[in-house]
Amino acid sequence: MNTYVYYIAERIPGAMEMQRFAHPIHVGLVTASDHEAAYSAVLEDLRPTFADEPQHLEVRFEVVSPPRSGSGVWRHGKPIDVDITFTSAD
């Protein structure tokens, strides 16, 4: 199992990646076997929140590892970006 920190940002046309994730609309943690399972868990958790107002969202996952010494700062891995689009069908 992996622990992921995830950032959710609005997909705004013309906005650069750094601008979108500079002020995410949500940040959280999820534990899953891989980033696809993490995506599914986050998607199901968000579905009720955005069902009334579908929006184009983007989520960034980063695998995080606990500090080697047992205390300190968690280490981040390379970001994995995924688009989330809720529609009226959701």
C-alpha positions in Angstrom: 0.0 0.0 0.0 1.1 3.5 -0.8 0.1 6.8 0.8 -0.6 9.6 -1.6 -1.1 13.3 -1.0 -3.5 14.7 -3.6 -4.3 18.2 -4.7 -7.5 19.1 -6.6 -7.5 22.2 -8.8 -10.0 23.7 -11.3 -9.1 23.2 -14.9 -9.1 26.8 -16.2 -8.5 27.3 -19.9 -5.2 29.1 -20.5 -4.0 28.8 -16.9 -0.5 27.3 -16.5 0.0 24.2 -14.4 1.9 26.1 -11.6 -1.0 28.6 -11.4 -3.6 25.9 -11.1 -1.9 24.0 -8.3 -0.6 27.1 -6.5 -4.1 27.4 -4.9 -5.8 24.0 -5.0 -9.4 23.8 -4.0 -8.7 20.7 -1.8 -5.7 18.8 -0.4 -6.0 15.4 1.1 -4.4 12.0 1.9 -5.4 8.6 0.5 -4.0 5.1 0.9 -4.2 2.8 -2.1 -2.3 0.0 -3.9 -1.5 2.3 -6.9 -2.4 5.7 -8.3 -5.3 4.3 -10.3 -6.9 2.9 -7.1 -6.2 6.2 -5.4 -7.9 8.0 -8.2 -11.0 5.8 -7.9 -11.2 6.4 -4.2 -10.9 10.2 -4.5 -13.4 10.2 -7.4 -16.0 8.3 -5.4 -15.4 10.6 -2.4 -15.8 13.7 -4.5 -18.8 12.6 -6.6 -21.5 13.8 -4.1 -19.8 17.1 -3.7 -19.7 18.0 -7.4 -22.8 16.2 -8.6 -25.0 19.3 -8.6 -22.4 21.5 -10.4 -20.2 19.5 -12.8 -16.8 21.1 -13.3 -13.5 20.4 -15.0 -11.1 19.4 -12.3 -7.5 18.2 -12.2 -6.0 16.1 -9.5 -2.3 15.6 -8.8 -1.1 12.6 -6.7 2.3 12.3 -5.1 3.5 9.2 -3.3 4.7 10.2 0.1 7.1 8.2 2.3 7.4 8.5 6.0 10.6 10.0 7.5 13.5 7.5 7.9 14.1 8.4 11.5 10.4 8.0 12.5 9.9 11.8 12.9 10.4 14.7 10.6 9.2 15.6 7.1 7.5 13.1 4.8 9.2 12.8 1.4 7.3 13.4 -1.8 7.7 11.5 -5.1 7.1 12.6 -8.7 3.6 14.1 -9.3 1.0 12.1 -11.3 -1.6 14.4 -12.9 -5.1 13.1 -13.8 -8.1 15.0 -15.1 -11.5 14.6 -13.5 -14.6 15.7 -15.4 -18.0 15.3 -13.8 -21.0 15.5 -16.1 -24.7 15.6 -15.6 -24.7 11.8 -16.1 -22.8 11.5 -12.8 
